[in-house]
């Protein structure tokens, strides 16, 4: 599962559609004509407004980046003053390019609510001490677990809220939480957090701040429900051209092709089949103390054809062989035991890319470690084994009889030997 953050504006619009919420919000970017925006959204001229950057970072109030109880003229001035302004958040610098404008909700109380997914259940958390106080008052948090495959029970939630929330609000809060869980499951979210939310004059819950993460691997079945949903880069991070290229490949195939460059100077590179396997390999590298050397994170899965795998492998190899030196690098071509991906077919694409980069691999002093299982894996591993002699590049090959992460310490040992 790939957890991808969405902007607060998009998350609130999504919840409004699927939960029937009466939320008024719109987005301002560098290209937005603010006066035209007001014509398209007349409420901007009729109500008091709240404005804040919508850039996937929190604690905006502490950074003096929130405008409250403003008219539209004040909102325009705030946006123009801060648009494209460089700010530093938690040591990361970036420019403000997106703002959310919404109706200001006067309130005195702030509550906390979230849903997150764990191995066996979805976990609902609630606290009467929301906002900036939630972490200092974590002992007040109510926890309700909903087993995977089940729906949240409003009656069980009502009971869990007993004594934690005023009686006149309990029923609506429990109903709201149950609807939120239904949307959480139906839209394939991995995180939904409202910190804070409050209640309006009718005692209806209103999310003030919202964080949402979605499993982008579910796009094939949820695209119609999501609509035009954007998955922006983390604040301050600009995508590499190679990441854009792989993302474009991914968008044109039913397979899954993902690439994130963590450290282009790193000496541990991976080319992993399967999203779960990619996490395991990356975690193992980190557990062994080589986090700073981990160059990339990504995966290919869903039975990509030979050409797609070739294009993916060629991109990773181009990155891995750019910086050369006597200290050398390692490339882990790993994966679990595939259910339906033709290992031999995907390895043909990888072998083709390796052959084309023969001299660059040798110049960069790259050692390759392979572990794979699944349909036609014997043919694929034989291709890889024979390739080592052909290219004059060290290639160690392991099948499904070897544990998936066995090759990681071998690669690290080789890297350590090169460093020594």
C-alpha positions as CSV (number, residue, x, y, z in Angstrom):
1,X,0.0,0.0,0.0
2,X,1.3,3.4,-1.0
3,X,0.2,6.1,1.5
4,X,-0.1,9.4,-0.3
5,X,-1.1,12.7,1.3
6,X,-3.7,14.9,-0.3
7,X,-4.3,18.6,0.2
8,X,-6.7,19.7,3.0
9,X,-8.9,21.3,0.3
10,X,-9.2,18.1,-1.7
11,X,-9.8,16.0,1.5
12,X,-12.6,18.3,2.7
13,X,-14.2,18.3,-0.7
14,X,-14.0,14.5,-0.8
15,X,-15.6,14.1,2.6
16,X,-18.3,16.7,1.8
17,X,-19.3,14.6,-1.2
18,X,-19.2,11.2,0.5
19,X,-20.5,12.2,4.0
20,X,-23.0,14.9,3.0
21,X,-21.2,17.6,5.0
22,X,-22.0,21.2,4.5
23,X,-18.4,22.5,4.1
24,X,-17.6,25.6,2.2
25,X,-14.0,25.8,1.0
26,X,-12.1,26.7,-2.2
27,X,-8.4,26.8,-3.3
28,X,-6.2,29.6,-4.4
29,X,-3.0,29.0,-6.3
30,X,-0.5,31.2,-8.2
31,X,-2.8,31.0,-11.3
32,X,-6.0,31.8,-9.4
33,X,-7.9,35.0,-10.3
34,X,-9.2,35.8,-6.8
35,X,-12.0,38.1,-8.0
36,X,-13.2,35.5,-10.4
37,X,-13.0,33.0,-7.5
38,X,-15.4,35.2,-5.6
39,X,-17.8,35.3,-8.5
40,X,-17.8,31.5,-8.7
41,X,-18.2,31.2,-4.9
42,X,-20.5,34.1,-3.7
43,X,-20.2,32.9,-0.1
44,X,-16.7,34.4,0.0
45,X,-18.2,37.8,0.0
46,X,-20.9,37.0,2.5
47,X,-19.1,35.2,5.3
48,X,-16.1,35.6,7.6
49,X,-13.3,33.5,6.3
50,X,-10.3,31.4,7.4
51,X,-7.2,31.2,5.2
52,X,-4.1,29.1,5.5
53,X,-1.4,27.4,3.3
54,X,-2.4,24.0,2.0
55,X,1.1,22.5,1.6
56,X,1.0,19.2,3.6
57,X,2.6,20.6,6.7
58,X,1.1,21.3,10.1
59,X,1.4,23.8,13.0
60,X,0.5,26.6,10.6
61,X,-0.8,28.7,13.5
62,X,2.5,28.5,15.4
63,X,4.2,29.8,12.2
64,X,1.8,32.7,11.9
65,X,0.4,31.3,8.7
66,X,-3.3,31.3,9.6
67,X,-5.8,34.2,9.0
68,X,-9.0,33.9,11.0
69,X,-12.3,35.9,11.0
70,X,-11.4,37.9,7.9
71,X,-13.5,39.4,5.2
72,X,-12.7,38.7,1.5
73,X,-10.5,41.8,1.2
74,X,-8.4,40.7,4.1
75,X,-8.2,37.2,2.7
76,X,-7.0,38.5,-0.7
77,X,-4.3,40.7,1.0
78,X,-3.1,37.7,3.1
79,X,-2.9,35.4,0.1
80,X,-1.1,38.0,-2.1
81,X,1.4,38.7,0.7
82,X,2.3,35.1,1.2
83,X,1.9,33.6,-2.3
84,X,5.2,32.1,-3.5
85,X,6.9,33.3,-0.2
86,X,9.7,31.0,1.0
87,X,9.2,29.7,4.5
88,X,11.1,27.2,6.7
89,X,9.0,24.5,8.4
90,X,10.8,22.0,10.7
91,X,14.1,22.7,8.9
92,X,12.6,22.3,5.4
93,X,12.5,25.3,3.1
94,X,9.9,25.7,0.4
95,X,7.6,28.2,-1.4
96,X,3.9,28.6,-0.6
97,X,1.9,27.9,-3.7
98,X,-1.5,26.6,-2.5
99,X,-4.0,28.1,0.0
100,X,-7.3,26.9,1.3
101,X,-10.1,29.5,1.9
102,X,-13.1,28.4,4.0
103,X,-15.9,29.7,6.1
104,X,-14.7,30.8,9.5
105,X,-16.4,28.8,12.3
106,X,-16.5,30.6,15.7
107,X,-15.8,28.2,18.5
108,X,-14.5,27.9,22.0
109,X,-14.0,24.1,22.2
110,X,-11.6,22.0,20.1
111,X,-11.8,18.2,19.8
112,X,-9.6,15.5,18.2
113,X,-10.7,12.7,15.9
114,X,-8.8,10.3,13.7
115,X,-9.0,7.0,11.9
116,X,-5.9,5.0,11.0
117,X,-5.4,1.5,9.6
118,X,-3.4,-1.2,11.4
119,X,-2.8,-4.8,10.5
120,X,-6.0,-6.3,11.9
121,X,-8.2,-3.3,12.5
122,X,-9.0,0.4,11.8
123,X,-8.4,2.5,14.9
124,X,-10.7,5.3,15.8
125,X,-9.3,7.9,18.3
126,X,-11.2,10.7,20.0
127,X,-10.3,13.3,22.6
128,X,-12.1,16.2,24.2
129,X,-8.7,18.0,24.3
130,X,-8.0,18.7,20.7
131,X,-5.8,21.2,18.8
132,X,-2.3,21.9,20.1
133,X,-3.3,20.3,23.5
134,X,-3.9,16.8,22.2
135,X,-0.4,15.4,22.7
136,X,-0.1,16.8,26.2
137,X,-3.5,15.2,27.1
138,X,-3.1,11.9,25.4
139,X,-4.5,10.1,28.5
140,X,-7.9,11.6,27.6
141,X,-7.9,9.8,24.2
142,X,-10.7,7.2,23.6
143,X,-9.7,4.3,21.4
144,X,-12.2,2.1,19.4
145,X,-11.0,-0.7,17.2
146,X,-13.0,-1.8,14.2
147,X,-11.9,-5.2,12.8
148,X,-10.9,-5.3,9.1
149,X,-13.9,-6.0,6.9
150,X,-16.4,-4.6,9.5
151,X,-18.1,-1.3,9.7
152,X,-18.1,1.0,12.7
153,X,-21.1,0.6,14.9
154,X,-22.7,4.0,15.9
155,X,-24.1,2.4,19.1
156,X,-20.6,1.1,20.2
157,X,-19.2,4.6,19.5
158,X,-22.0,6.2,21.5
159,X,-21.1,4.0,24.4
160,X,-17.4,4.8,24.1
161,X,-18.2,8.5,24.2
162,X,-20.1,8.2,27.4
163,X,-18.8,10.8,29.9
164,X,-16.3,12.1,27.3
165,X,-18.5,14.5,25.4
166,X,-21.6,16.6,26.4
167,X,-24.8,14.5,26.2
168,X,-26.5,16.7,23.6
169,X,-23.6,16.1,21.2
170,X,-23.0,12.4,21.7
171,X,-25.5,11.0,19.2
172,X,-24.4,13.3,16.4
173,X,-20.7,12.7,17.2
174,X,-21.2,8.9,17.1
175,X,-23.1,9.1,13.8
176,X,-20.5,11.4,12.3
177,X,-17.6,9.0,13.4
178,X,-19.5,6.0,11.9
179,X,-20.0,7.9,8.6
180,X,-16.4,9.0,8.6
181,X,-15.3,5.3,8.9
182,X,-17.6,4.3,6.1
183,X,-15.9,7.0,3.9
184,X,-12.5,5.9,5.2
185,X,-13.1,2.3,4.0
186,X,-15.0,3.2,0.8
187,X,-12.3,5.6,-0.4
188,X,-9.3,3.4,0.6
189,X,-7.8,5.9,3.1
190,X,-5.0,5.0,5.4
191,X,-5.3,8.0,7.6
192,X,-8.0,10.5,8.4
193,X,-7.3,13.1,11.1
194,X,-9.4,16.1,12.2
195,X,-7.4,18.1,14.7
196,X,-9.2,20.1,15.7
197,X,-12.8,19.7,14.9
198,X,-15.6,21.5,16.7
199,X,-19.4,21.7,16.8
200,X,-21.6,24.4,15.2
201,X,-24.7,25.9,16.6
202,X,-26.7,22.9,15.6
203,X,-24.2,20.6,17.4
204,X,-23.0,19.2,14.1
205,X,-19.3,18.3,14.0
206,X,-17.2,20.5,11.7
207,X,-13.6,19.6,10.8
208,X,-11.4,22.7,11.2
209,X,-8.1,21.2,10.2
210,X,-7.9,17.9,8.3
211,X,-5.2,15.5,7.2
212,X,-5.9,12.7,4.8
213,X,-3.7,9.9,3.3
214,X,-5.0,7.6,0.6
215,X,-3.7,4.3,-0.8
216,X,-3.0,5.4,-4.4
217,X,-2.7,1.7,-5.4
218,X,-6.6,1.7,-5.3
219,X,-6.8,4.3,-8.1
220,X,-7.9,1.6,-10.6
221,X,-11.1,1.1,-8.6
222,X,-11.7,4.4,-6.9
223,X,-10.8,7.0,-9.5
224,X,-14.5,7.8,-10.2
225,X,-15.1,8.3,-6.5
226,X,-11.9,10.3,-6.0
227,X,-12.5,12.6,-8.9
228,X,-9.5,14.8,-10.0
229,X,-7.5,14.0,-6.9
230,X,-3.9,15.4,-6.7
231,X,-1.1,13.7,-4.9
232,X,1.4,16.6,-4.3
233,X,5.0,16.2,-3.4
234,X,6.0,16.7,0.3
235,X,6.6,20.3,1.2
236,X,9.9,21.6,-0.1
237,X,10.6,18.6,-2.3
238,X,10.7,18.9,-6.1
239,X,10.4,15.7,-8.1
240,X,13.3,14.4,-10.0
241,X,12.9,14.1,-13.8
242,X,13.4,10.3,-13.4
243,X,10.5,10.1,-10.9
244,X,8.3,12.0,-13.3
245,X,9.3,9.6,-16.1
246,X,8.4,6.5,-14.0
247,X,5.2,8.1,-12.9
248,X,4.2,8.7,-16.5
249,X,5.0,5.0,-17.3
250,X,2.9,4.0,-14.3
251,X,-0.1,6.1,-15.5
252,X,-0.1,4.3,-18.9
253,X,-0.1,0.7,-17.6
254,X,-2.2,-1.6,-15.5
255,X,1.0,-2.6,-13.7
256,X,2.5,-0.6,-10.9
257,X,5.8,1.2,-11.3
258,X,7.0,3.5,-8.5
259,X,10.3,5.3,-7.9
260,X,11.3,7.8,-5.2
261,X,14.9,9.0,-5.0
262,X,16.1,9.3,-1.5
263,X,19.8,10.1,-1.9
264,X,21.2,10.2,-5.4
265,X,24.7,9.9,-3.9
266,X,23.7,6.7,-2.0
267,X,25.5,3.4,-2.4
268,X,22.6,1.0,-1.8
269,X,20.2,0.8,-4.7
270,X,17.1,-1.4,-5.0
271,X,15.0,-2.7,-7.8
272,X,12.2,-4.6,-6.0
273,X,9.1,-6.5,-7.2
274,X,6.1,-5.8,-5.0
275,X,5.0,-3.0,-2.7
276,X,5.2,-5.1,0.5
277,X,8.7,-6.4,-0.5
278,X,9.9,-2.9,-1.2
279,X,9.1,-1.9,2.4
280,X,10.8,-5.0,3.8
281,X,14.0,-4.4,1.9
282,X,14.1,-0.7,2.7
283,X,13.4,-1.4,6.4
284,X,16.2,-4.0,6.5
285,X,18.7,-1.7,5.1
286,X,17.7,0.9,7.7
287,X,17.8,-1.7,10.5
288,X,21.4,-2.5,9.5
289,X,22.4,1.1,10.0
290,X,22.7,2.1,6.4
291,X,19.8,4.5,6.1
292,X,22.0,7.3,4.8
293,X,23.3,5.1,2.0
294,X,19.8,4.0,0.8
295,X,19.5,5.7,-2.5
296,X,16.0,5.0,-3.7
297,X,12.7,3.4,-2.8
298,X,10.2,1.9,-5.3
299,X,8.7,-1.1,-6.8
300,X,7.5,-2.8,-9.9
301,X,4.5,-5.1,-9.7
302,X,1.2,-6.2,-11.3
303,X,2.9,-8.2,-14.0
304,X,4.5,-5.4,-16.1
305,X,5.6,-6.5,-19.6
306,X,9.2,-6.8,-20.8
307,X,9.3,-3.3,-22.3
308,X,7.8,-1.6,-19.1
309,X,10.3,-3.4,-16.9
310,X,13.1,-2.5,-19.2
311,X,12.2,1.2,-19.1
312,X,12.0,1.0,-15.3
313,X,15.3,-0.8,-14.9
314,X,17.1,1.5,-17.4
315,X,16.0,4.5,-15.3
316,X,17.2,3.0,-12.0
317,X,20.5,1.9,-13.6
318,X,21.1,5.3,-15.1
319,X,20.8,6.9,-11.7
320,X,22.9,4.2,-9.9
321,X,25.8,4.5,-12.3
322,X,26.2,8.3,-12.5
323,X,28.5,8.8,-9.6
324,X,31.6,6.5,-9.9
325,X,34.4,5.8,-7.4
326,X,36.6,3.0,-6.1
327,X,34.4,2.6,-3.0
328,X,31.7,0.9,-5.2
329,X,27.9,0.3,-4.8
330,X,25.4,-2.5,-4.5
331,X,22.2,-3.1,-6.3
332,X,19.6,-5.4,-4.8
333,X,17.1,-6.9,-7.3
334,X,14.7,-8.5,-4.9
335,X,11.1,-9.6,-4.4
336,X,8.9,-12.1,-2.7
337,X,7.4,-15.1,-4.3
338,X,5.1,-13.8,-7.1
339,X,1.6,-15.1,-7.5
340,X,1.1,-14.2,-11.2
341,X,3.9,-12.0,-12.3
342,X,6.0,-13.9,-14.9
343,X,9.5,-13.6,-13.3
344,X,11.3,-14.7,-16.4
345,X,9.5,-12.1,-18.5
346,X,10.2,-9.2,-16.2
347,X,13.8,-10.3,-15.8
348,X,14.2,-10.2,-19.6
349,X,13.6,-6.5,-19.4
350,X,16.0,-6.1,-16.5
351,X,18.7,-8.2,-18.3
352,X,18.3,-6.0,-21.4
353,X,18.9,-2.9,-19.3
354,X,21.9,-4.4,-17.5
355,X,23.5,-5.4,-20.8
356,X,23.1,-1.9,-22.2
357,X,24.8,-0.5,-19.0
358,X,27.7,-3.1,-18.9
359,X,30.5,-0.6,-19.0
360,X,28.8,1.9,-16.7
361,X,28.1,-0.9,-14.1
362,X,31.8,-1.9,-14.2
363,X,33.0,1.7,-14.0
364,X,30.7,2.3,-11.0
365,X,32.0,-0.9,-9.3
366,X,28.5,-2.2,-8.7
367,X,27.8,-5.6,-7.2
368,X,24.4,-7.1,-7.8
369,X,22.4,-9.4,-5.4
370,X,19.2,-11.1,-6.7
371,X,16.5,-12.9,-4.8
372,X,13.2,-13.9,-6.5
373,X,10.5,-16.6,-6.6
374,X,7.3,-17.2,-8.5
375,X,6.2,-18.3,-12.0
376,X,9.1,-19.1,-14.3
377,X,11.6,-18.0,-11.6
378,X,14.1,-20.7,-12.5
379,X,14.4,-19.3,-16.1
380,X,14.7,-15.8,-14.7
381,X,17.4,-16.7,-12.2
382,X,19.3,-18.6,-14.8
383,X,19.3,-15.5,-17.0
384,X,20.7,-13.5,-14.2
385,X,23.3,-16.0,-13.2
386,X,24.7,-16.3,-16.8
387,X,24.7,-12.6,-17.2
388,X,27.3,-12.1,-14.4
389,X,29.9,-14.0,-16.4
390,X,28.9,-12.2,-19.6
391,X,29.2,-8.7,-18.2
392,X,32.1,-9.3,-15.9
393,X,29.9,-7.8,-13.0
394,X,29.5,-9.7,-9.7
395,X,26.0,-11.1,-9.6
396,X,24.8,-13.4,-6.7
397,X,21.5,-15.2,-7.4
398,X,19.1,-16.7,-4.8
399,X,15.7,-18.4,-5.2
400,X,12.7,-18.8,-2.9
401,X,14.5,-21.3,-0.7
402,X,16.4,-18.4,0.7
403,X,14.6,-15.9,2.9
404,X,13.7,-12.6,1.3
405,X,16.0,-10.4,3.3
406,X,19.0,-12.8,3.4
407,X,20.6,-10.9,0.5
408,X,20.5,-7.5,2.3
409,X,23.3,-8.2,4.9
410,X,25.3,-9.9,2.1
411,X,25.1,-6.7,0.1
412,X,25.9,-4.6,3.1
413,X,28.9,-6.8,3.9
414,X,30.1,-6.4,0.3
415,X,29.6,-2.6,0.6
416,X,31.5,-2.6,3.9
417,X,34.3,-4.6,2.3
418,X,34.5,-2.1,-0.5
419,X,34.6,0.8,2.0
420,X,37.3,-1.0,4.0
